[in-house]
């Protein structure tokens, strides 16, 4: 059932969530990095939000906290590794988006680390997480002005800012894309999130970035059987999921449902959350049956499973060379994950159980939060030392580091490293 839920999440993301995200980004004229840090991050992090609510209100354990912190390490290093290893092109990165998201994430992780250090969460601590995310959104609203100011300020002393200014001068404007003419529709600009240009199935959607009314009716139907044998077997196994999703979610890739893209986005995010509920349920049963501590389950299987949408989205955009959007989704979704912790904590401490704080029982989470601080610094330095590009060398390094962080975290949670008592599911 766990494996089948992974498959279901990937189908929802691939067929409904990403197409709706593409149209939303184009309608709002969002740049690649802002779209990745907002709508893509929030939608693909719906499982983490559901998991956090389940951990606080239903299971009353650490599975929500450990899943979010564990998936954060997977997002930073695991998805970065996937983007580098599975991409056939080298993705170029800009300085400001990565620095902005890394700084916001570092502040968020530091706040969470300070909160869980005494194993108690008070209402004002959880409210500070919401405030941090509000400030992050405010920065994104004035992203272009801040970007231009920093480029002018630091370009004389920083080569990467100078290079970014030269590249931006060659790109299309962020707004006013309605006025662009036909010959420019294939040019990659900051308004072109370009999620689907690498896939033949999505070529109809990316044919016209500036004329959404030109989307063709000839988009392959979801019930079209693949030609490859392996894909055909997988298609038959997933036919119940495909049918259920087809009956409940409007396919905004088709002309008839094109204007329903926001409904598609919301329903697909809800489906991702519902599937994750079953995933959390099955993983908790597996942990109880095998006697595995819930924090270890959260750091491994559940962390990777809830990050399937992030992985699919980031790899797709990285394969087209849109590195800014891929990295903004990776780091931006982690910033949103910190908000996912703050919302249920704030609701419970401020409105439901006002008599006392929430108890967080796993001391290993402190180690995990420190690991996150180290990993975000490593990712930023690795990108800088690698010439501000994502390639296979960068992917291989991230993969090795992810395995090291995960193994050390598991050993700490099991009490093999350090003096940390373990708690079992149930």
N, C-alpha and C positions, 0 to 999 in steps of 0.2 A: 504493500500500500504506500509506503514511503517513496519508493522508486516511481510509482505511478503518479503520485502527487508532484514529484519533480517534473515529470513529463507534462503534466497538466499546466503547471506554472509557465513552462517554456512555451507552450502552445498559446496560452493567453497573451503572453508578452509579444510573441512573434507575429501573431495574426491580428491582434486588436490594439494592444497597448501602444506599441511603437508607431503604427500608422496614425493613431489619433494624436500622439505626441508631436509627430512631424507637422501635421496641419496646424496644431495649436501654436507651435513655434513660428511658423510662417505667417499666420494671421496676426500675431502680436509683434512680429518683426524682431524676435529675440536673437541675440548673438548666440553662437555655439556654446560658449562657456556658461552664459547666464541660463540658457535653456537646460543645459545639463545639470546645473546646480539647483534649479528650482523644480520645474514640472517633472523632468525625468527622475530626479532624486526623490521627490515626494511620492510619485506614483510607484516607482520600483521599490521604495522602502515601506510600502503598505504592510508587507508581512512582518517587518520588525515592529511596527506600531501595534499590530494585533498581538504579537508575541509578548510585548511589554505589558499590554492590558491583561493578557491571560496570566502572566507571572504575578501581577500585583493583585488582581481581583479574584482569579479562579484558583490557580495552583498555589498561590501565596508562597512561592519559592523564588529561587534565584535564576530560573531558566530564562526569564526575560532579560535580566541584566547581563548574564553570561552570554546569551545569544547575540545581543547587540554588540557587546565588546568583542566577542569572538568573530562575528561577521565583519566588524570594523577592520580587524587585522586581515581577514580574508579579502575584504574590499581593497584595502591599501596595497597589499602585496600579492594576493592571489589573482585578483582581476588585472592588476598591472602586469603580472607575469603572463596572463592569458592574452592581453592586448599585444604584448611584445612577441610572444611565441606564435600566435595564430594569425598575425597580420603579415601579409606579403609585402606591405609597403612600410616605409619609415614615416612615422607621424611626427611632425614638427610641433613644438609647444611654444606658447607665449609666456613671458615672465609673469605678468600681472595676474592672470586668472589663477595660476597655480599658487602663487604667493598668497593671494587673497584667501583662497579656500583652505590652504594649509594653516594660515594664521588663525582663521576662524575655528578650524578644527582643533588646533592646539589649545586655544582658549577653552573650548568646550570640554575637551578631555581633562584639562587641568581642573576645571570646575567639578566634573564628576569625580575625579580622584580626591579632591578635597572633601566632597560630600560623603563618600563611602569609606573614608579613612577611619571614622569612628563607628561604622556599621549602623548608623542611624541617618534617616532622611527626614528633615523638617520641611514645613511648607515654604519657608522663605528660601531654602536651598533649591527646591524644585522650581520655584518662581524665577530664580536667577537664570536657570537654563532657558526658560521661555524668553527672558529678557535678552539673553545672548543671541538667540536665534532671531529675535525681532531686529536687533542691531545689524545682524548679518543680512537680512532682507533689505534693510534700509540702505546698506552699502551697495547691494545689487541694483537698487533703484537708480542710484547715481553712479553706476559702474563706469559708464563712458567718460563722464567728466573727471572722475577720480583717475581713471586710466590715462587720460590725456595729460592731466596735471603731473602725475608721477613720471610719465615719459619725458616731458619737458624738463622736469626737475633733475632726473637722474641719468638722462641719456648721455651727458658729457662724461660721466664717470663709470658708466656701465654699458658694456658692449651689447648685452642681450636686449636692453631697452632700445638702443639705437637700431638694432636689427629689426625689432618688433615694429618700430615706427616706419621703417622702410617697407615692411611687408603690409602694414595696414594701409599705407598710401596706395598700394596696388589693388586693394580690395574694394568691393562695392560698399556704399554707405549702409549703416545699420538700419535706417528707416527710409521710407519712401520707395520701397521695392515695387509698389504698384506701378510706378512710372517707368520701370526698366523695360527695355525692348527685348525682342526675341534672341538676338545673337549672344546675349549675356546670360541666358538662363542656365548654361552648363558651367559657368564660372563659379568656383567655390568661394563664397564670401562668408562673412560673419553671420549673415542672415540665413545661410544655407546649412542647416544642421546635417543634411546629407546622410541620414541613417540608412536609406534604402538603396543608394545608388550602386552598391556593390552586389546586390542581389537581383537576379533576373525577375523574380516574382514581384519586386517592388519598383521595377523600372517605369511603370505607368505613372506611379505617384510622383516620381522625381522628374518626369519629363518636363514639367513646367512649374518652376518655383514661384513664378510671378503671375500665373493664371490658373488658379485652382479649378476654374470651370472647365479646363481642358482635360481633366482626368478621364481616362477612357473607360468605357464599360467592359473592355476586353480583359480586365484583370482576371487571372485564373481563379476559378471557384475553389472554395475550401474543400469541396468533395472531389476535386481532381486528383486521381491516383498518381503518385510519383512513378517515374520510369525505373529508377534503380531498385534492385531487389531488396536491399537492406532497408531503404526508406519505405518501400512498399509494406514490408512486415511491420515496421514501426507505425505506419499510417493505419493499418488494419487494427493494431492494438489500441491506438488512440482514437478510433472512430467514435466510441461513445462520448468522449470528451469533446471532439470536434462537433458532433451533432448537438450536444447540450449548449455549447457556446454559440453555435450558429443560431439557435432558437432564442437565445436570451440577449445577445449583444449585436447591435447594428454594425455592419462591416463598412466603416467609413472610407475604405479604399474604393468602394464602388460608387458610381455616380448617384444612385438613388439615395444612399445614406450619407452622402458627403457632408451635409450640413449638421449631421448628428455627431460630429467628432467629439464634442464635449461629453455627450452621453456615453459614447464608446469609452472614453478615458475613465469616467467615474465607475461605470459598470465593470470594466476590466480590472480596475484597482480593487473593487469589491470582491470580484471572483478570486483574485490573487490572495486577498485576505482570508476568504472562506476556505480556500485550498490549504492555506498555511495553518488554519485552525486544526484541520484534520492531521496535518503534518506534525504539529506540536503534540497532539493527542497520541499519535502512533509512536513518536520518539520518546515521549514520557513513559509509555507502556514498555517500550524496548529497554529503556534505562532501568525501570523497575524490575523487569524480568531478568536482565543480565547483571543486576547489582552495580550498575555504573553510576557514579555521581552525576547529578543533573548538570552541574557546571561543566563537566567534561563533555557531556552530550551537546551542550550549548556551544562549546568552543569548537566542535568538529562538525558532525553531520548536520545539525540544525543550522549552524552558522552558514555553511555552504549552501544549504537548501533554500534558505530565505533570501539568499543573494543571487539566485538564478536570474531574476529580471535584470539586476545590475550587470551581471556578467554578459548576458546576451546583448544588451543595449551597448555596453562599452566596446565589446569586441566588434560589433557591426560598424560602429562609427570609426573605430581605429583602423579597420581594414580599408576604409576609404581615405585614410590620412587625416581625419579630423581629430587630432590628438587633444585639442583644447576641450572639446565636448566630452571626450572619453574620460579625461582626468577630472574635469569638473563634476561629472556624474559620480565618479569613484569617491572623491573627497566630499562633494556636496551632499551625497546621500549619507555619509557618515555624520556630517553636521546635523542633518535631519534626524538621524538615529538618536543623537543626544537629546533632541526635542522629544523623540518618542519615549525616552525615559522620563522626561520632565512632565509631560502631560498627565499620565496616570498617577505619578507620584503626587503632583499638585492637586489633582481631583480628590485623591484619597485623604491627603493630609489637611486640605483646606475645607473640604465639604463633607466627607463621609466619616472619617475617623479623626476628629480634631483634638482628641484627648492626648494623643501621643504621636511620636514619629514612626516611620516605617522601619522595620528591622531588615537589614541586608546581611545575610549570614555567611557569605563566602569571603574569607580573607584573601583568597587567590585572585579576586577581582582587582585588588589593589595592584598586584603584580601585573595583571593583564593591562590595566590602565597605564602603568609605567611602560609596558611594552609598546603600547600604542603611541606614546610620546616619542619613544625611540624610533618606531617605524615611520612616523610621519616626517621626522627629521631626516631619516635615511632616504626616503622617497624623494624629498626635495633636493638633497645633496646629490643623489644618484642621477637625477634628471639633469642637474646643473653640470656635473662632471661628464655626463654622457653627451654634452653638446645640445641640450634642450630638444632631445628627440627620443621617441620610443621605438626601440628595435629589438631584435632577438637577444642581443647581449644583455640589454636591460631586463628583458623578460626572464632570462635564465637566472640572473642575480636575484630578482624578486622572488622567484620560485624557491630557490635555496633558502633565502631568508625567511620566507613564510613557513617552510617546513621546520626550520630551527625554532622560530617563535612558538609554533603550535606544539611541538614536542616538549619544549621547556614549560609551556603553560599547563599541559596535561600532567607532566611529572610533578609540577608544583601542586596542582589540584588534588592529585592522588596521594600527596604527602611524601613522595619519594625524595623530592627536593624541598628543603626547608622543613618547618614544623607546622604543617597545616592540616588540621583534622578534616576528614571528608564527611559529606552528608549524602545519603543515597536517596534516589527518587522514592516517592510514596509517602 
